């Protein structure tokens, strides 16, 4: 027998062995596949929790580090909770507080159609959205975006770190800005502790700090008043202050 024939026989035996091995593996996997999937699920998915709401999804995604008993909870129907202690809906009221989304370590969306995204963000107003590590949106249809941003007024919007919109239909845009009355607008962040502040009814404050040493942002306390410029101040009703450090303290002053 020649060398070529011997080589061909060796290769044939190798191929035959591979085919037999493949068949054995195929039979084993078909027979035991469900069991293997169960084992993988038990050991490779460390955190599982039960969604109480109908058509809801919850994914714990890791340990909270706060001891046993903590878990993601999608209490409301049609809700989503993702995070070690995320909560979407209210316990025991799956049909009342629905369509909520909570994404984050201990984020909470506890109204209807509320969205909370961030480390410990909270959306408790109906249709509210809180986006940021500690953002809070408690007013109906309100929005809080930024670390420690807070929107408590109806349809209020707070955008920026530590921004506050507590008036209904109020808007606060910028770091540490405050819009604290109905239909107020405050725009202008700060390098200090206080950004633009609009506290008068339907007032507008636009302007950041006027000085790097002792910064004062635009401040408007008069109803229907307007202050535009770094450090602008309008205290009188319907007063208007325009320009850096400008002041209008009398009624209808300009």
Secondary structure, DSSP 8 states (H G I E B T S, - for coil): --HHHHHHHHHHHHHHHHHHHHHHHHHHHHHHHHHHHHHHHHHH--------STT-EEE--S--SS-TT---EE-STT-EEESTT-EES-TT-TTTS-S-EEESTT-EE-SSS-EEESTT-EE-STT-EEESTT-EE-STT-EEESTT-EE-STT-EEESTT-EE-STT-EEESTT-EE-STT-EEE---SSS---EE-STT-EEE---S-SSS----EE-STT-EEESTT-EE-STT-EEESTT-EE-STT--
